[in-house]
Amino acid sequence: MARMTSTRRKIITTAVAWAIGLVIFFPIFWTILTSFKTEAQAINDPPLFFNFDWTLENYISVQERSDYLRFLWNSVAIAGGSTLLGTLIAIPAAWSMAFVPSVRTKDILLWMLSTKMLPAVGVLYPISLIFVQFNLLDTKLGLIVVLMLINLPIIVWMLYTYFREIPGEILEAARMDGAKLRQELFYVLTPMAIPGIASTLLLNFILAWNEAFWTLNLTAAKAAPLTAFIASYSSPEGLFFAKLSAASTMAIAPILILGWFSQKQLVRGLTFGAVK
């Protein structure tokens, strides 16, 4: 009886997980499907699923109208730069909080997390003034710094959680063997936390890649990433759904491929230290 109950529970759990996964994936699926339709077919009522004339004209039109590779390079440079810079700053910060905590460590962590609750539009004006003052508007460097700062609390929290699972005795043994602080951080701690660091890098790269608010407000043409590339297909004349879907598909394709090939590493990192 107990075995039947356990089997039934597994079946129900699996069915629910598949249902949730399909619901989450459907908008992506519909976007990709719409990108192969004509504009008339894209707004057809009732919606057309597979009974339409497949075409690549939207992708050709998008590429002719915009330099996709330039937007792609901007996204890679901005997302990659902000993630690497944030990780270099977060590793020492997380190390100090995990292994040399003070009475205010938890308060500092909570304060850092609370900054994520601030509406971005609330600080848009002062940040814009700073960007104008230092000539950072429409530059990759400016966006790298901004995206690093807004994601830094998440990076610190994740690394702090991973570092807490590493026995402090290992670092003490390294100190007794004469390891300096730099050696302790980069030759002892970092290799042991590679799964956690890798998942932190991946998650924050995805967050930076998908960031739209700051990229749309602080760029114009030179440093515009793929989020601005998508937004360019919304015009006063209306939305071109098929071309917008093609642009969206081209924008999300690199990050989907990255996520697909790195999913094992991501899951491993996110569950690092979860089972003691």
C-alpha positions in Angstrom: 0.0 0.0 0.0 2.8 2.4 0.9 4.6 1.6 -2.3 1.4 2.4 -4.4 1.0 5.7 -2.5 4.7 6.5 -3.2 4.3 5.7 -6.9 1.1 7.7 -7.2 2.8 10.7 -5.5 5.7 10.5 -8.0 3.3 10.3 -10.9 1.4 13.3 -9.7 4.6 15.3 -8.9 6.0 14.5 -12.4 2.7 15.5 -14.1 2.6 18.8 -12.2 6.2 19.5 -13.0 5.6 18.9 -16.7 2.5 21.1 -16.6 4.4 24.0 -15.0 7.3 23.5 -17.4 4.9 23.6 -20.4 3.2 26.7 -19.2 6.5 28.5 -18.7 7.9 27.4 -22.0 4.7 28.2 -24.1 5.5 31.9 -24.5 8.9 31.1 -25.9 7.5 28.4 -28.2 4.8 30.9 -29.4 7.4 33.6 -30.1 9.5 31.2 -32.1 6.5 29.9 -34.0 5.3 33.5 -34.8 8.7 34.4 -36.1 8.1 32.1 -39.1 4.7 33.6 -40.0 3.8 36.6 -42.2 2.5 39.7 -40.4 -1.1 38.8 -41.5 -0.7 35.3 -40.2 0.8 36.5 -36.9 -2.4 38.4 -36.0 -4.8 35.9 -37.5 -8.0 35.0 -35.4 -8.2 32.2 -34.5 -4.4 31.8 -34.0 -2.5 29.6 -36.4 -0.4 26.9 -34.9 1.2 24.8 -37.7 -1.3 25.3 -40.6 0.5 28.3 -42.2 3.1 29.0 -44.8 6.5 29.0 -43.1 8.8 31.8 -44.1 12.2 33.2 -43.2 11.4 36.7 -44.5 11.2 38.1 -41.0 14.7 37.0 -40.1 16.0 38.4 -43.5 14.2 41.7 -42.9 15.5 42.0 -39.3 19.1 41.4 -40.4 18.8 43.8 -43.3 17.4 46.5 -41.0 19.7 46.1 -38.1 23.3 44.9 -37.5 22.5 42.0 -35.3 26.1 41.0 -34.7 26.9 44.5 -33.2 24.0 44.2 -30.8 25.0 40.7 -29.9 28.6 41.7 -29.2 27.4 44.6 -27.0 25.2 42.1 -25.0 28.1 39.7 -24.6 30.6 42.5 -23.5 28.1 44.1 -21.1 26.8 41.0 -19.5 30.2 39.3 -19.3 32.0 42.4 -18.1 29.4 43.1 -15.3 29.4 39.5 -14.2 33.2 39.2 -14.0 33.6 42.5 -12.3 30.9 41.7 -9.8 32.4 38.3 -9.0 35.9 39.7 -8.4 34.4 42.2 -5.9 32.0 39.7 -4.3 34.5 36.9 -3.6 36.5 38.9 -1.0 33.3 40.4 0.4 31.6 37.0 0.8 34.8 35.5 2.2 35.0 38.1 4.9 31.3 37.7 5.9 31.5 33.9 5.9 34.8 33.4 7.7 35.4 36.6 9.6 31.8 37.6 10.6 31.0 40.5 12.8 27.9 41.2 14.9 26.6 43.3 12.0 27.2 40.8 9.2 23.6 39.6 9.0 22.3 43.2 9.0 24.7 44.1 6.2 23.5 41.1 4.1 19.8 42.1 4.7 20.6 45.7 3.8 22.3 44.6 0.6 19.3 42.5 -0.3 16.8 45.3 0.5 18.4 47.5 -2.2 17.0 45.1 -4.7 13.5 46.1 -3.5 14.0 49.7 -4.6 12.2 50.6 -7.9 14.8 51.2 -10.5 13.0 54.3 -11.7 13.6 55.8 -8.3 17.3 56.2 -8.9 17.2 56.8 -12.7 17.5 60.5 -12.5 20.6 60.7 -10.2 22.3 57.9 -12.1 21.6 59.7 -15.4 23.1 62.9 -14.0 26.2 61.0 -13.0 26.5 59.4 -16.4 26.2 62.8 -18.1 28.9 64.2 -15.7 31.3 61.4 -16.5 30.4 61.0 -20.2 29.2 57.4 -19.6 25.9 57.7 -21.5 25.7 55.2 -24.3 28.9 53.4 -23.3 29.5 49.8 -22.5 31.6 50.7 -19.5 28.7 52.7 -18.0 26.3 49.8 -18.4 28.9 47.3 -17.0 29.2 49.3 -13.9 25.4 49.8 -13.4 24.5 46.2 -14.0 27.4 45.0 -11.8 26.0 47.2 -8.9 22.4 46.1 -9.3 23.4 42.4 -9.3 26.1 42.6 -6.7 23.8 41.9 -3.8 22.7 38.6 -5.4 26.3 37.6 -6.2 27.4 38.3 -2.6 24.5 36.4 -1.2 25.0 33.4 -3.4 28.8 33.2 -2.8 28.3 33.8 1.0 25.9 30.8 1.1 28.4 28.6 -0.8 31.4 29.7 1.3 29.4 29.0 4.6 29.3 25.3 3.6 33.1 25.0 3.3 34.7 24.0 6.7 36.7 26.8 8.2 39.3 24.3 9.4 40.6 23.9 5.8 41.4 27.6 5.6 43.0 27.5 9.1 45.2 24.6 7.9 46.2 26.7 4.9 47.2 29.6 7.1 49.2 27.3 9.3 51.1 26.2 6.2 51.9 29.8 5.5 49.3 30.7 3.0 48.8 34.5 2.5 45.3 36.0 2.2 45.5 36.1 -1.7 46.7 32.5 -1.8 43.9 31.5 0.6 41.3 33.1 -1.5 42.4 32.1 -5.0 44.3 28.8 -4.4 42.3 27.2 -1.5 38.8 28.7 -1.3 38.0 29.4 -4.9 38.8 25.8 -6.3 36.6 24.3 -3.5 33.7 26.6 -4.4 34.0 26.2 -8.2 30.4 24.8 -8.6 28.9 27.6 -6.6 31.0 30.3 -8.4 30.1 28.8 -11.8 26.4 28.9 -11.0 26.7 32.4 -9.7 28.4 33.5 -12.9 25.8 31.8 -15.1 22.8 33.2 -13.2 24.1 36.8 -13.1 25.2 36.6 -16.8 21.6 35.7 -17.6 20.2 38.5 -15.4 22.5 41.0 -17.0 21.7 39.7 -20.5 18.0 40.1 -19.9 18.2 43.6 -18.3 16.0 46.0 -20.2 15.3 49.0 -18.0 18.8 50.4 -17.7 19.9 49.4 -21.2 16.9 51.3 -22.8 17.4 54.4 -20.6 21.2 54.7 -20.7 22.0 53.8 -24.3 21.0 55.1 -27.7 23.0 53.4 -30.5 26.7 52.7 -29.8 26.4 50.5 -26.7 22.8 49.3 -27.3 22.5 45.5 -26.5 19.9 43.0 -27.7 17.2 44.3 -25.4 17.3 47.6 -27.3 17.4 45.6 -30.6 14.1 44.0 -29.6 12.5 47.3 -28.5 13.3 48.9 -31.9 10.5 46.9 -33.4 7.9 48.8 -31.4 7.1 51.9 -33.4 4.4 54.7 -33.5 2.9 52.8 -36.4 2.2 49.8 -34.2 3.8 46.5 -33.4 5.1 44.2 -36.1 4.5 41.0 -34.3 6.2 38.6 -36.8 9.3 40.8 -37.1 9.3 41.4 -33.3 9.1 37.7 -32.7 12.0 37.1 -35.1 14.1 39.8 -33.3 13.1 38.3 -29.9 14.1 34.8 -31.1 17.5 36.0 -32.3 18.0 37.8 -29.0 17.1 34.9 -26.7 18.7 32.1 -28.8 22.3 32.6 -27.5 21.2 32.6 -23.8 18.9 29.6 -24.4 21.8 27.6 -25.9 24.1 28.6 -23.1 21.5 27.6 -20.5 20.9 24.3 -22.3 24.5 23.3 -22.4 25.3 24.5 -18.8 22.1 23.3 -17.1 24.0 20.5 -15.2 26.6 22.9 -13.9 23.9 25.4 -13.0 21.8 22.8 -11.0 24.9 21.4 -9.4 25.9 24.9 -8.2 22.5 25.9 -7.0 22.3 22.7 -4.9 25.9 23.0 -3.7 25.9 22.4 0.0 22.1 21.8 0.1 22.6 18.2 1.5 24.9 17.8 4.5 
